Amino acid sequence: MAEEIVLDGILSDFESELIADKSVCGQRLDMFVLEGTDNLTRSRIKTLIESGEIKVNGDIKKSGYSLRAGDVVSIAIKPPVEMSIEPYDYPLDIVYQDNDLAVINKPRGMVTHPAPGSPKDTLVNALLSNLDNLSDINGVIRPGIVHRLDKDTSGLIMVAKTNKAHLSLSTQIATKECHRNYIALVDGVIKSDEGVIIANIDRNKKDRKLMAVSRDGGRYAETHYTVLERYRKYCLAEFELKTGRTHQIRVHCKHIGHPIVGDSVYGGSTKLFDNGQLLHAYKISFNHPISGKFMEFTSDLPDYFKDVIEKCKKMI
């Protein structure tokens, strides 16, 4: 067993093996690890299983995997990656700001918060330079971040400046009082004028960095759409999130056979645009976390997005 390091009650840089005997046959993997270790919560174990830091017989399994006698459960928790969060002097487009929150119009190409591979020049780094205060509920890596947008998704994102505001905005997202609407250009012509996509989303079994529709697990995901304009080979549509899963709109668009233009990761065409998905968070509405006043903000499509639409209109 490697040296055990405990940070804020969470094991780090830790290696161990647990062997399942007949007495635990049929038990869930996550519960087996929970009972066999100290300082690991069930949610932390789930994250470790998803990241491949907990394996069964050398293979990645799901949290609900039913153990068999003789299964070897290996635990190899990676050491934390130390990160220094430095302010980034970047002129953010601040749509609204008061003492409790801010609404930012995030540009395409900017990562929301620092992570391995993107340690600097993120929205969080820019927030540290532009705002006077940020909530600390999500720790030093994600201060103020209530929800996120993918790197190449542009548009509106809420930022909490106080913990009280953060809790309120997070609750509104969970209870669907907060509404988030997006516009995307997709491949092909959607036949229905409007519809609902309901399909669970889970980690892609072949590539854990990606997401995929899952028929035997995953998390419930619901997306509503309305067609705005139809072109010869493409379609402009509005999407509203009812849940907030990672890459949800992108995965759901692929699922219905209409991937987002520019989204080569999820099968989108790149003939018209090859610099990331044409997906824009154009509207967000919520109740102010302190006053309770209803607030709604909109953001116009970026110029590069409009240019592609004009090309679509000219197609014969």
C-alpha distance (Angstrom), angle and dihedral (degrees) to the residues before:
residue distance angle dihedral
M1 . . .
A2 3.80 . .
E3 3.78 123.0 .
E4 3.77 111.0 -70.2
I5 3.80 117.6 -130.1
V6 3.80 121.5 -173.3
L7 3.81 118.7 -158.2
D8 3.81 116.1 -177.1
G9 3.81 88.8 -23.2
I10 3.81 93.9 -51.3
L11 3.79 122.1 115.7
S12 3.78 115.4 -122.3
D13 3.81 133.0 -179.9
F14 3.80 90.6 15.2
E15 3.81 132.0 150.5
S16 3.79 128.8 -172.3
E17 3.80 144.3 141.6
L18 3.78 128.7 -136.5
I19 3.81 121.8 -167.9
A20 3.79 119.7 -151.9
D21 3.81 116.1 -136.6
K22 3.80 129.6 -169.6
S23 3.81 92.7 -83.8
V24 3.83 92.0 68.3
C25 3.81 99.0 41.7
G26 3.79 108.9 139.4
Q27 3.81 94.3 17.5
R28 3.80 117.3 134.5
L29 3.78 115.3 -101.2
D30 3.81 94.2 -126.6
M31 3.81 93.2 50.8
F32 3.81 91.3 47.2
V33 3.81 91.2 54.4
L34 3.81 91.4 43.4
E35 3.80 91.3 55.8
G36 3.81 93.1 42.5
T37 3.80 99.2 51.4
D38 3.78 140.4 49.1
N39 3.83 128.1 -133.3
L40 3.82 94.7 21.6
T41 3.80 119.9 113.5
R42 3.79 121.6 -152.3
S43 3.82 91.6 -110.9
R44 3.81 90.6 50.8
I45 3.82 89.9 49.2
K46 3.80 90.5 51.4
T47 3.80 90.1 53.1
L48 3.80 91.3 48.5
I49 3.81 91.4 50.2
E50 3.81 91.3 50.1
S51 3.81 91.8 49.1
G52 3.80 92.5 50.2
E53 3.80 94.7 -113.7
I54 3.82 88.7 120.2
K55 3.81 115.0 49.4
V56 3.79 138.3 171.8
N57 3.81 114.9 -135.0
G58 3.79 87.6 -19.1
D59 3.82 94.0 -54.4
I60 3.80 130.8 109.1
K61 3.80 111.5 -114.0
K62 3.80 135.7 177.1
S63 3.79 123.7 -97.4
G64 3.80 90.0 -108.8
Y65 3.80 95.1 52.9
S66 3.84 110.2 138.0
L67 3.77 110.8 -126.2
R68 3.79 123.4 -127.2
A69 3.79 127.9 -155.6
G70 3.78 109.8 -84.8
D71 3.79 96.5 22.7
V72 3.80 111.2 146.8
V73 3.79 112.2 -143.9
S74 3.80 110.5 -161.2
I75 3.79 121.2 -163.4
A76 3.80 118.3 -163.2
I77 3.79 110.5 165.1
K78 3.78 112.6 -166.2
P79 3.80 118.5 -127.8
P80 3.80 114.4 -105.4
V81 3.78 118.8 -93.6
E82 3.76 108.3 -124.0
M83 3.78 112.8 -133.3
S84 3.76 132.1 -176.6
I85 3.77 112.4 -151.0
E86 3.78 107.6 -145.7
P87 3.82 125.7 -177.5
Y88 3.80 114.0 -101.1
D89 3.79 114.6 -146.2
Y90 3.78 97.3 -136.6
P91 3.84 124.8 142.2
L92 3.80 101.1 -121.5
D93 3.79 121.0 -159.7
I94 3.81 98.6 -119.1
V95 3.81 106.5 -166.8
Y96 3.81 94.4 -178.7
Q97 3.78 137.7 -1.9
D98 3.80 138.8 174.2
N99 3.80 135.3 152.2
D100 3.81 92.9 -72.4
L101 3.79 108.7 37.5
A102 3.76 148.2 -1.5
V103 3.79 134.4 -147.8
I104 3.80 114.1 -145.5
N105 3.80 129.5 -166.0
K106 3.82 99.2 -139.2
P107 3.80 117.2 -152.9
R108 3.79 123.6 -130.7
G109 3.80 112.0 -95.2
M110 3.80 97.2 35.7
V111 3.81 119.2 115.3
T112 3.82 113.2 -136.3
H113 3.80 99.0 -133.3
P114 3.83 138.6 -0.6
A115 3.79 117.4 -80.5
P116 3.80 136.8 154.3
G117 3.80 104.7 -61.9
S118 3.82 92.8 22.0
P119 3.81 105.5 54.4
K120 3.81 98.3 150.3
D121 3.81 146.7 21.1
T122 3.80 90.3 46.5
L123 3.79 128.6 138.9
V124 3.81 89.4 -97.6
N125 3.81 91.2 54.5
A126 3.81 89.0 50.2
L127 3.81 91.5 47.3
L128 3.80 89.6 56.7
S129 3.79 88.0 57.4
N130 3.82 97.3 42.5
L131 3.82 106.6 36.6
D132 3.78 129.8 58.1
N133 3.80 96.7 -142.5
L134 3.82 141.3 15.9
S135 3.80 133.5 -172.5
D136 3.79 114.9 -104.8
I137 3.82 100.0 -153.8
N138 3.80 91.6 109.9
G139 3.80 93.4 46.7
V140 3.78 132.0 -119.9
I141 3.82 95.6 -47.5
R142 3.81 96.8 55.6
P143 3.82 108.3 25.4
G144 3.79 112.4 171.6
I145 3.79 94.8 3.3
V146 3.81 111.4 135.7
H147 3.81 96.3 163.6
R148 3.79 133.6 -5.5
L149 3.78 142.8 -130.7
D150 3.80 123.9 -146.4
K151 3.79 116.2 -104.6
D152 3.81 95.2 -102.2
T153 3.80 95.8 37.3
S154 3.79 110.6 98.4
G155 3.78 129.4 -159.1
L156 3.77 146.3 57.1
I157 3.78 124.8 1.7
M158 3.81 129.5 171.8
V159 3.79 120.0 -128.5
A160 3.81 124.2 -165.8
K161 3.80 117.6 -141.7
T162 3.82 95.3 -173.9
N163 3.80 133.5 36.3
K164 3.80 91.2 -121.1
A165 3.78 90.7 55.9
H166 3.81 90.8 45.0
L167 3.81 92.9 55.4
S168 3.80 92.1 47.7
L169 3.81 95.1 48.6
S170 3.82 92.2 45.4
T171 3.80 89.9 51.2
Q172 3.80 91.4 49.7
I173 3.80 90.2 54.1
A174 3.81 90.9 49.1
T175 3.82 93.1 47.9
K176 3.82 92.8 42.7
E177 3.81 93.2 -117.8
C178 3.79 87.2 123.1
H179 3.81 113.2 71.2
R180 3.80 122.3 -155.8
N181 3.79 119.4 -170.5
Y182 3.79 127.9 -172.8
I183 3.79 137.1 -172.6
A184 3.80 120.7 -145.1
L185 3.77 137.9 173.9
V186 3.80 108.9 -135.8
D187 3.78 135.5 -169.8
G188 3.80 116.7 -101.2
V189 3.79 129.4 8.9
I190 3.80 117.4 -69.1
K191 3.81 106.9 -138.4
S192 3.81 99.8 -154.1
D193 3.80 118.6 71.4
E194 3.79 89.8 -138.9
G195 3.77 139.7 -2.5
V196 3.79 150.1 153.9
I197 3.80 125.5 -107.7
I198 3.80 113.8 -155.0
A199 3.79 114.6 177.3
N200 3.80 130.4 135.5
I201 3.80 116.2 -114.0
D202 3.80 126.6 -146.7
R203 3.78 139.4 157.4
N204 3.78 113.7 -65.7
K205 3.81 106.4 -103.6
K206 3.81 91.7 -142.3
D207 3.80 97.2 43.9
R208 3.80 118.1 23.8
K209 3.81 91.9 -162.5
L210 3.80 90.3 66.4
M211 3.78 133.3 61.9
A212 3.80 130.2 -133.0
V213 3.78 141.8 -179.2
S214 3.79 109.0 -90.1
R215 3.79 126.9 -155.3
D216 3.80 95.7 -174.1
G217 3.77 104.9 43.9
G218 3.77 138.4 -29.4
R219 3.79 126.6 116.3
Y220 3.79 127.3 -57.0
A221 3.80 111.7 -97.2
E222 3.81 128.6 -175.8
T223 3.80 128.0 -175.7
H224 3.82 127.3 177.1
Y225 3.81 120.7 -155.6
T226 3.80 139.4 -170.5
V227 3.80 123.7 -169.2
L228 3.81 111.7 -125.7
E229 3.81 102.7 178.2
R230 3.78 136.5 -2.5
Y231 3.79 124.6 -146.8
R232 3.78 133.0 -179.1
K233 3.80 97.2 -83.5
Y234 3.79 103.1 -0.3
C235 3.75 142.1 52.4
L236 3.82 134.7 -148.4
A237 3.79 112.3 -143.7
E238 3.79 141.4 171.7
F239 3.80 119.5 -132.0
E240 3.79 129.2 -164.7
L241 3.79 120.6 -162.6
K242 3.78 116.6 -135.0
T243 3.80 89.9 174.4
G244 3.79 129.0 23.7
R245 3.79 109.6 -133.5
T246 3.79 122.3 159.0
H247 3.83 110.7 -82.4
Q248 3.82 88.4 -6.6
I249 3.81 101.2 156.2
R250 3.79 92.1 40.7
V251 3.81 92.7 50.6
H252 3.80 93.9 43.7
C253 3.80 92.2 49.5
K254 3.79 89.8 53.0
H255 3.81 89.2 47.3
I256 3.83 93.2 58.2
G257 3.80 92.1 46.0
H258 3.80 96.9 -104.1
P259 3.82 108.3 100.1
I260 3.78 118.4 -173.8
V261 3.80 116.2 -91.9
G262 3.80 110.9 -104.2
D263 3.81 93.3 18.5
S264 3.80 98.4 117.7
V265 3.82 89.8 164.5
Y266 3.81 90.5 67.6
G267 3.79 99.7 32.3
G268 3.79 101.3 -85.5
S269 3.80 119.7 152.0
T270 3.81 119.4 -108.6
K271 3.80 102.2 -163.3
L272 3.81 94.2 101.4
F273 3.80 97.3 30.4
D274 3.80 129.6 9.0
N275 3.79 103.4 174.8
G276 3.80 103.5 86.9
Q277 3.80 135.9 -56.4
L278 3.81 119.1 -39.1
L279 3.80 93.4 -126.7
H280 3.80 122.4 134.4
A281 3.82 128.6 -175.8
Y282 3.78 95.1 -140.1
K283 3.82 103.5 166.8
I284 3.80 137.5 30.6
S285 3.80 129.2 173.8
F286 3.81 132.8 -178.1
N287 3.78 143.6 139.8
H288 3.77 116.7 -87.9
P289 3.81 106.2 -102.1
I290 3.82 93.5 -131.2
S291 3.81 109.0 25.7
G292 3.81 96.1 31.2
K293 3.81 90.0 -134.5
F294 3.80 115.2 152.4
M295 3.81 111.1 -111.9
E296 3.80 130.0 -170.9
F297 3.79 129.5 -179.7
T298 3.80 132.5 -176.4
S299 3.78 133.9 -166.0
D300 3.79 126.2 -157.0
L301 3.80 118.9 -124.1
P302 3.83 113.8 -90.9
D303 3.79 116.1 -102.3
Y304 3.83 93.9 -110.7
F305 3.83 88.8 55.1
K306 3.82 91.3 50.1
D307 3.80 90.6 49.4
V308 3.81 91.1 56.3
I309 3.81 90.8 49.0
E310 3.79 90.1 53.2
K311 3.80 89.1 53.3
C312 3.81 89.3 52.5
K313 3.79 91.8 51.5
K314 3.80 91.3 54.6
M315 3.79 94.4 52.6
I316 3.79 114.7 111.9
